[in-house]
Amino acid sequence: MPKAKLHAATVGGSADDIEAAFYEALQGGDIDKLMACWADEDEIVCVHPGGPRLVGAAAIRTAFDAMFANGSIRAWPERVRKVDSLASAVHNVLERIEVMTPEGPHEAWVIATNVYHKTAQGWRLVAHHASPGTPHEVQEGSEAPQMLH
């Protein structure tokens, strides 16, 4: 069994555990640990802010490899909203991202949705969809919109 798969099996028994391992892998720039969080399915999907839809482990790994070439990704999930069931979990998070600029560290925000399924290997990530955010997203809107689209 590959080392990455072995590590993921020891992560824990919940979607929360996989989410924690995913963000820990981002912060550590650890591609094997990050990919071990993903389900072993052909149709897993990842969308980075402003990027294309990446389908499958190879495309997702290539994208994260390219991102890690510039160093780890300093991202922390905050304001997590969860919808959980017996075999799936959807977590919507505000990701606080620390970006290094010529003026020093700068904080940015990303809105992300992480979808987890309970698989034969335990809970695994099947979709990560992230969109650019602004500091205004920190101020959550909770009122129902006047018009639905």
N, C-alpha and C positions, 0 to 999 in steps of 0.2 A: 504494500500500500504506500503511495507517495507520502512524503513527509507533510505536505500541505493538507492533504485529506485527513491524516491522522490528527493534526493539530485542531482542525475544525471540529472533529468528533469530540474533542475534549473541551470545546468552548462552553458548552452548557446546553440546557434543555429548553430554551425559550427564544422567541423572536428578539426579545430584549438583549439576550446574550449575544446573538449574531450581530445585532446592530452595534453593540458596544465593540465587538471584535472588528467590525467593518471600519468604524471610525478610528480605532486604535491602529489598524493597519494603514489607514490613510496618513495618520500622524507620524507613523514610523517609516513610511515609504516601503512597506513590506508587501510586494506583489503576490507572493505565495500565500501569505496569510489573508490578504484581501480576496484573492480568487477562491480560497477555501470557504469563504462566506457565501458564495454563489451556489445555486442549485446546479446539479449536473444534468441540465436539460438544454436542448437545442434552441429553445425559444426564449431564453432569458434576454432581458433588454435593459439598456442603459442609455440615458440621454443626459449629456452634460449641458450646462447653460450655453445656449446659442449653438449647440452642436447637433450633428445628425443622430438618428436613431441607430444605435449599435445593437446588433442581434447576434447572440451566440458568444460563448466564452472566448474564442480567439479574438474577435473584434473588441470585446470589452477589455481583455488583457492588454492588447496592443495600445489602446487608448490610455489606460492607466500607466503602462510602461513609459509612454511618451511624457505623461504628466510627471511621473516620478523622476525622469531624467533631469528635471529642474529642481529636484529635492522633494521632500515629503509635503503633504498637503495638511496644513494646520487648520483643521476643521472640527468644530464641536457642535453636536446637535443640541438645540435648545427649543423650548416651547413645543415639546412633542405632543401631538394629538394622535390617539390610537383608536382604531376600530379592530378588535380582535375577535376571532371565532375559533372553533376547534382546530381547523386545518389551515387557516390563513390569518394574516395580520397585515394591516395597512397603517403605516406610521407617517404622518406628515410632520416635518420638522423645519425649523428655521436653522440653517447652518451658519454659524458664526465663523468666518474665514479670516485668518490673519495673513495678509499679503505684505511682502516686503517691497517698499517703494524707495526711490532715492532719498526721500525725506525720513525714512525709517518705517517701522511696522504700521500698517493701516488695517482697519477692520472693515470687512465687507460682509454682505449677507446673501445667502442663497436659500431659496425655498425648495425643499426636496420632498418627494414622496418615495418611501421605501416599502416594497411589497414582499412579504415573506410567505412561504408555503411550508407546511410540515411534510417532509419527504421521508423516504426510507432511511436517509442519513441524518434525520433530525430537521430542525428548522433551518431554512436556507433562503437567501435573497433571490428573488426571481425578477425584480424590476427596481431600478433606481432612476427616477426622473427628476432632474434639477433645473430650475429656472433662475435667472438673475433676480436678485431682490434688492431692496433699498432699506435704509434705516427706518423708513415708514412701516415696513413689514413687522418690525418689532412691536409696533402698536397694532395689535390684532383687531380686526373688525369682527364683531360677533352678532351684529344685527342682520336680519334677513334682508337680502337685496330687494329693491322695489320692483325690479323686473328680472325675470329669469331669461336666459338666452336659449 
